[in-house]
Amino acid sequence: MTEVRVPTLGESVTEATVATWFKKPGDVVAQDEMLCELETDKVTVEVPSPVAGTLSEIVAAEGETVGVDALLAQISEGGEASESAPAKDAPKAEAKAETKAETKAETKTDDTPVKGGEAVDVMVPTLGESVTEATISTWFKKVGDSVKADEMLCELETDKVSVEVPAPADGVLTEILANEGDTVQAGGKLAVMSSGAGASAAPAAAAPAAAPAAAPSGKDTEDAPSAKKLMAENNLSADQVTGSGKDGRIMKEDVLKTLAKPAAPAVSAPAPTAAAQADREERVKMTRLRQTIARRLKESQNTAAMLTTYNEVDMTEVMALRNEYKDLFLKKHGVKLGFMSFFTKACCHALNEVPEVNAEIDGTDVVYKNYVNMGIAAGTPTGLVVPVINDADAMSFADIEKAIAEKGAKARDGKLSMDEMQGGTFTISNGGVYGSLMSSPILNPPQSGILGMHKIQDRPMAINGQVVIRPMMYLALSYDHRIVDGKGAVTFLVRVKEALEDPRRLLMDL
């Protein structure tokens, strides 16, 4: 008997819906002949027959949702089986199975674990492009627990995304091979399950008890286990969280957003002692992405001679130009006109005049770059990433906006490859989107400069002897003083300021 299982569905895709079965039980199939078609949020996947034989059983019917590596069907190998054979033998097989199950049930005690079920390995799924290892964040089940097919067993964390691992079949979790906090490789074994008639008896018995508890939810979709765990830890109900997943499914990021909202001020109480507070502390291991960020930031501090210089820019002209042409820009190019393209263009212009800001130190050499690979810092639920737009100095406003939109979407979905985050020569960080009025950005090694954008704030300004209200933004340039002098840093910021306060200068290369 050969099992037909759900293939890898693509990066960050963990489940699919069975759309169409091309064969029915009893049909003879050839090797590589299409058995069924699966639909995901992104693509349609055809499932071929792994061997020649007869389709003996369909486990997942049309319309059912299945996880990666879930059992779809079973094939009896060999072409001698006829279409009528499965139908004739079915009553006998069922009778044998029932007799066998009854015999086992009579001979075992309540405290004796069920044996005789088929051992099923739980493997690490595909983790995404260029990701080869992950850390086990949470086990939702323990040894001895009964699980259903596609029920979440554990959650893995990588440098980019969190991956949930579903049960490949109904059964009992018999062994956990990798504990929470362990690092596992893609394709490695996580646990072992026991499947079969005996193993599936426990979930069947528990179903009536679980049904009343599930009834009040009022929706057919199952929330992410990591989200459930986080809501339970923080005394949140599903009604308090808005789900962004498929069909309103609550994800971990949704719970984090809800928790980030300011809470009502609590009544002040006397400060307890450290000993009394110890039992109310929670120790959580840093995610792999956060560990990487922390390490790189500290390396930057230890290596570079970092200084920061500041200036301010009047955004009146840029805002007016954007408002005038944003509708026409969107209609022609299919992308919104934002401020990032103006800042990117202004920085490219300034880097041409002050090339040391676009250079890097390699040992005792200074490497000057005659191109600009612009890094655009983007915040994600799991941490800061810096996707790189190559040859930004040769791109138009529309090309820059399209590239920023594409990279930003990939960053939020955790689909950025390592190649897309390497090779940057200069970085722009927009802390203003979070409301920051002024900050000192930290270098992204081995780069020598990073520009910090901030919140646009209306302020009274003295213009031609009169006080007027203008939309002002503070700019901050952090630079490596080993290669960039104060004169070069100030000149760079002044050129960016001039280009933004009079965008026509960009057209005339002034």
N, C-alpha and C positions, 0 to 999 in steps of 0.2 A: 504494500500500500504506500503510495507516494502522496505527501501533503503539498497542497498548493497554498502558498502564503502571500500576503501583501508585500510587494517589493518596496524598495526605497522610493519615497514619493517626491523627493527634492528637498532643497535646503529649507529648514525651519518648518516643514510640513509634516505633521505627525498623524493625521487622520484623513480618511477619504470616505466617500459614499459609494456603495455598489450601485452603479447606474443600470447596467444591462448584463444579463447572462446570455451568451451566444449558444450554450450547450445546456442540456438537461440531464439529470441522472439516468444512466443507462446508455448514453451516447458514446460511441467510439470516437476517440480523438487521436490525432497525430501529434508528434512532438513539435513544439513551437506553434501549434494551432491556437488561435485566440479563444480563450475560455470566457472571459468577461471583461467589462470596462469599468474603471473606477474614476470618479470625479473628485477633485480637490478644489480648494479656493483659487488655485492658479492654473492647473493643467488637467488634462484627461489622460489617464494611464491605462494601457491595455495589458492584460495579464495573459501570457502564453502558457501552454501546457509544458511542464518540464520533461514529461516522458510520453511515449505512446501507450495507449491503454483505453480503459473505459472509465468514464466519470461515474464514480460510485455514490458520492454524497456531496451535496452543496450545504456548507455550514452557514455561510452568510448570504442571506437572501437579498434581492434587489431592494434598495432603499435603506439598508442598514449601514451604520457608520462603523468603520473598522480602523484599527491602528496599524502602524508599520509592523510587519512580520506576523500579523494576526492570521489565523487559519481561515482560508476561504472555502476549500473543498478538498476532497480526497479522490485519488485516481488509482484504480486497480491496473497494474502493469500487465502487458501482454494483450495481444489482439484477439485471443480466442474467446474472450467473454462476449456474449451476445447481449442485445438490448433487453431481452426478457429475463436474463439471468438475475440481475439485481432485484427485480420485482418478485421473482419466485423465491429467491433466497432470503428476502427481507424478513418475512414472518419467522423463519427459523432462526435467523441471526438475533432478532429481537428477543425471542423466547430464550435463547441461550444466554444473552446478556442479562435478562431479568433473573433467570435462574442463578447465574453466577453472582449477581449483586445480592440476591436474597441469601445465598449461602454464606457470603462474606459478612453480611449484616448479622446473621444468626451466630456466627462463630466468634466475632470480635466483641470486646467489651467497650464501654464508653470511653475508657481511658487509654485504649490502645490506638496509636496512630494508624490511619488508613495507609495500607501498602498495596503494591501491585499496580498503581497507576503509572502511566508512562512518564518518564523524566523529561522535562522540557527546560531548556536553557533560556535564561533571560540575558540578552546581550546588549551591549552599549550600541545605540543606533548611530547612524551617520550624524556627525556633529556640525557639519557645514564646511564651507570652503576653507582650506588651509588650517583647520582646527583638528588636532590629532588627539587631544586629551581633555579630560574634564574632571571636576571634583564633585563627589557625591554630596549634595546639599542636605537632602532630607529623605528618609525612608518613611513612606506612609503606611507600610505594612510590616509586620514582624513575623518571625518563623512560626509556623503553625496556623497562620491566618488563612482563611478561605478567600479566594479572589475570583472575580469573573473576568472573562476575556475583555481586554481593552481598559480594565480598571487600572488607574495609575498606581504604580508600585513605588517609584522614587523620582526625585528631581535631580538633574545634573546641572552644574554650572560650568560654563566655559568663559574664556576671555571676552566673549561677545554676547552670548545669549544663554538663557536657561532652557533646558530640554527635559521634558517629562517622558518617562519610560512607562508604557502600558504593559499589562500582562498579555502574553501571546496566546493564552488559552485559559479556560476555566480550570480551577484546581486549587491546590494548597501550596503555599510557599514553604518549602522544606529546608532551604539553606540559603543564607545570605553570605556571599563570598567577598563583598567589598562594603565596608562600613562607612557611616557618615564621616566626611572629612578626607577619605581616601581619594587618591588620584587614579583614574582609570583611563585606558587607551581606547580609541575608537575600535569597535569590533570585539572588545574584551567581554568576559563573562561576569555578570553582576550577581546572579542568583540562580537557583535551581527550583523548579516547581514540579509537583506531582499532579498529573492530569489523569482523567479517566472517570469511570462511573462512580467509584468510591470517593474520589476527591470532589466531584461536583455535587455530592449529596448534601454537604454542609451549606454551600451557598443557597441551594434550593430550600433547605429548611429555614434559613435565616431570612429569606425573601419576604414572607408575610410580616415579620416583625419590623423589617426595614421600611416597608411600604407606607405605614402611617406616618413615619417621621418625614418621608420625602414628599408626602402629599401637600403640605402647606406651602411649598416653594412656589407653586403656581406656574412653573415653566418646565419644558421638556429637556432643556439643555443642562448639562452637568458643568458646574463651575470648576475651574482649575484647582486641583488638590492643594497646591501651594497657596492659592488665594484663600481657600477654606481654612487652612492652618493659620494663616496670618490674621484672618478675621476672628477666629476663635481666641487667639492670643491677645487680641486687642478689644475683645468684647464688642465686635461689630456684627450687625445682621446684614443679610443680603440686600435688604431694603435700603440700607444706608449707602450702598455702593452702586455706582453706575457702571455696568459691564460694557467693555469695548470689543470683546471677542465675538466669534461667530454666533449669531442668534442671541446676542445679549449675554454671552458667557462672561462671567467675572474672571479676570486675569489678575495675576499678582501685582502688575503695574497699576491696575485700577484701585486696589486696596491701598497701595503706597500713596497714590494721589489723594485719596480720601483722608489718610492719616496725616498728610502734609498740610491739610487745611487747618487754619488757626482754630483752636478749641476755645470754649468759653473759659474765662479766667477762674481759676480755682480759689477757694477760700484759703488764705494763708494760715499756716499752722506752725507751731514751734519746730525748729529744725531738729530732726532726730539725729542720734549719734551714728557714726559710721558703722558700728556693729549692728545696729538696728536696721540699717538700710541694706546690708549685705544680701539678705534674702530677697530683696526686691530688685536686685541687679540682674541683668541678662547679658550673657557673654555669647556673642555671635562671631563666627569666623568670617574674616574678610573674603569677599568674592575674589576670584582670580583676576578679574578686570581691575578691581580696586587695588589689589596688590601690585599689579603692573604699573598702574598710574602712580601709586605712592613711591615705588622704586625709581621710576623715571624722574619724578619731580625732585626727589632728594639728590639724585645724580646730577641734575641740572644745577641745584644749589651748590653742590660740592665742587663742581667743575668750573662753571662760568663765573666771571667777575661781573655780577648783574647790577645794573643801575636802571633807574626809570626816570624818564623826563615827561612832562605834561604840557599840554596846550589845550585850547578850546576852539571850537569851530562853530560858526554861525550857519545853521542848517537851512536858512530861509530859502536860498536859491535852489538848493537840491530838492527841497520839499515842493517848491513851486514847479520846478521842471518835471518832477515825478507826477504830480497831480495833473499837469497839463497833458502828458503823453501816456499815462498808465493804461487808459482804455484802448488807445490805438496800438500800443505796444502789445497788450494781451491779445487783441484781435489778429495782429499780424504774426506774432511769434508763438502764441499759445502758452505763454508763461507770464506771470506777474512781474512787473518792474519793481524791485525792492531797492533798499539802500546799499545792500552788499555789493552789487555790481559797481556802483559809484565808488565805494571805498576800495574795491579791488583795483579798479582802473587808476584811482588816485595813488594807491600804493605802488603799483607797477611803474607809474610815471616818476614817483619819488625815488624808487630803487634804481632807476636808470641814472639819476643824478648822484646818488649816494650808494655806489655798488657794494661797499663793505657791509652794509646792513643785510645784503643778500648773499653774503659769503659765509664760509665756515672755516674753522681751524682744523687742519689735519696734521698732527704732530708739530713740526716746526714750519709747516707751509700754510699759506692762506689760499683757499680755493675760491676764486671768484666765479660766480655763475652768470653766464650770458643769457639766461632764461629765468623765468619766474614760475616755479611750481608753488602755487598758493595753497596753504593749509587753512581750511575753514573749520574752526572749532565748533563742535555740535554736542549739546547735552543729550544724553539718553537716560532711561530709567535706571541703568546699571552703571553709569559713569560717563566721563568726558572722552570723546574720540575726536580725532582730527583727520578727516578725509582730505585728500590732496587733489587739487585741480591742476593738471599739468599744462604748461605753456599758457598760463593765464594772460600773459602779456600780449599774446597774439590773438586773443579771443575778443569777440564783440560783446556788447552789453547783453544781448540775447543769449549768446553761447554761455556766458558766465552764469546768468540766472538759471538756465536749464541745467547746467552742471551742478550748481548749488542745490537745486531742488532734487535732482537725482541722488546725489550723495547724502543729502539730509534724510530722504526716505529710506535709503539703505541703512543708515546709521540707526534710525529708530526701530527698524525691523531686525537689526542684528545681522545684516547680510553683507557688511563690508568685508572684503578680503584684505589680507595683510598688504598686498601690493598697492591697494588703494589708499593706504595710510602711511606709505613710505615715500621718500624722495622729496619731501617738501623743502623749500628754501626760505620761506617766510610764512608767518601765521597771523591770521586775524581772529581775535576772540571777541565775541559780542556779549559781554556781561550785561549790557543794557536791557536785553530781553527779559531778564529777571528783576529789573528795577534798580540795578547798581548805578549810582551816580558817579562814583570814582573808585578805581581799584588799581593795583599794580600787578599786571599779568606776569606769569613766570615763563621763562624760555622753554621752547620745545626742542631739545638737543637733537642734532648738532647745529641748529639754526642760531643765528646771531641776533635776531630781532623778532619781536612779536608786538602787534598793535592791539590795544584794548579799546573797543568802542563801548560807550556807556549810554545811559538813558538820556533822551532828548527832553530838556527841561526849559520851560519858559522862564526867562530871567530878565530883570531890568538891565539894560546896557546903555552906555553913553555913546551915542552915534551923532557925530557932527555937532557936539555941544548940547544935544538933547537926550533925555532919558526915554528910551523906547523898550518895548517888550520884544524879545527875540528868542526863537527856539535854539538853545545852546546845548552843545555836547562836549564833554571833556574827552580828550584823547590821551592815551598813555602809551608810550613806547618803552618797553623793557628791552635792553640791549646788552650784549657782551662787551664790556669795556676793554677786554683784551685786544679786540680788533676794531671796535667802533669808538671813536673819540666823541667827546661831548658836542663838538662842533657838528660832526656828521649826524648825530642823533637829533639835535635841534633843527638842523637844516631839513632833515627828512620830514619831521612833523610839520614844519612850516610849509613845505611843498604840498603835503597832503591837505593842510588847512586851506591853502590858496586854491587848490584844484576843486575843493568841495564848495568853497564860498563863491567861486566863479567857474562853474563847470565848462564854460566855453574854452578855458585854458587847455583842457584835455584835447579838444579838437585841433588846436593850433600848436600843441606840444610846447607850451610855455611854462 
